[in-house]
Amino acid sequence: MIASHLAPGELVEVLVSGRFRGEDGAGAVTQSRVILANDREWKPDLLSIPITHGLAVQGWQDDKTASLVFQHDGTASTIDQIGEREMAQRMAAVVRARAASAS
């Protein structure tokens, strides 16, 4: 789902899989945005969050999984049950760095 919504030349730098809005899903970071999607039957959810100076990300992890919460435009969007905790940490670091340097 995420791949079909990329713009020409837009590349995914970090990809995680977990649960988004209660369904199996994935999150990706590109040069300019965070994309969260799930595989809800009949009408999947897709959320595109531009990387701006106001974007914040918080992360939590336990022994098995991690969660990321993206705070944007007065709302929060979460991808949780991420099995690869190191990739979740990398995603958070990339988003924080990009948001800090966004104009």
N, C-alpha and C positions, 0 to 999 in steps of 0.2 A: 504494500500500500504506500509506504513512504517513497519508495523508488519512483512510483508513477506520478508523484507530486513534486519532484525536483525540477527546478528550472534548468534550461540548457546551461551546461558548465558548472552547475552547483554540485559540489562534492560532499559526501558524508565523511566527517573526520572521526567521529566516535559514534558507535551504535551499541545500545543495550537492549536486552529483552527482559520483560517483566509483565506487570499488569497495569493497565491504564483504564480508568473508569470502570473497574470491576471485571474486565475481560483481559485475556492474553493480549499483549501488545508489545510495542517497541518505542524507543526514543532515539533520536538522531540529532547530532549537532553538525551544522554546515557552516560555511563562512559567515552567514548572516542571520541564521535562525536556529531555533530548537523546534523539532517536529515530534509530536507525540501521536501515536495512532494505536488502534486496537482492531481486533478482528470480530467485532460484534456482528452477528448474523443479520443480514438484510441491510443494515445501515451502520457501517463502521464509523467510529469517531476519529476525527483527524483534527489536530490542533497545531497551528503554526504560530510560534512566539518569536517575534523579531528580537534580535539581540541589541538592546539599547542600554544606555547608562543606568536606567532604573531597574533592569532585570536583576533579580537576586535568586540564588539557589542555595537551598539547605539540604544536607544529606544526613542520613542515619544508617547505621548498619548494626547487625548482630553477628552471630557466628556463621550464619548461612546466607543471608540476603541483605540487600541495601534498598533504601528508598531515596528518591530525590523529589524535592518540592520546589517548583519554579514560581516565584512571586512576580506577577506582571499585571499591569493595568488594573490594580486594585483587587486582583483575584489570585488564587493559588491553584496550581495544577500539579498533580502528583503521579509519578510512576513508581510503583513499589514492587516488592518481591523480585528484585533484580538479582539473579543468581551469581553474576560475576561482579563481585564487590569492587575489584580493582578498576574495572571499566566504568563503574558508577563514579568512583573517585576521580578518574581521568575526565569524565564528562563534566563533572562539577568544576574542576580546575579550568578546563577550556572555556566554559561559559563565564566563569568569574573573570578570567583574564580578558576575554572579548568585551564583556560588559564594562569593565574598568577602562578600557581604551576606546569605547564607543563615544562618538561625539553627540 
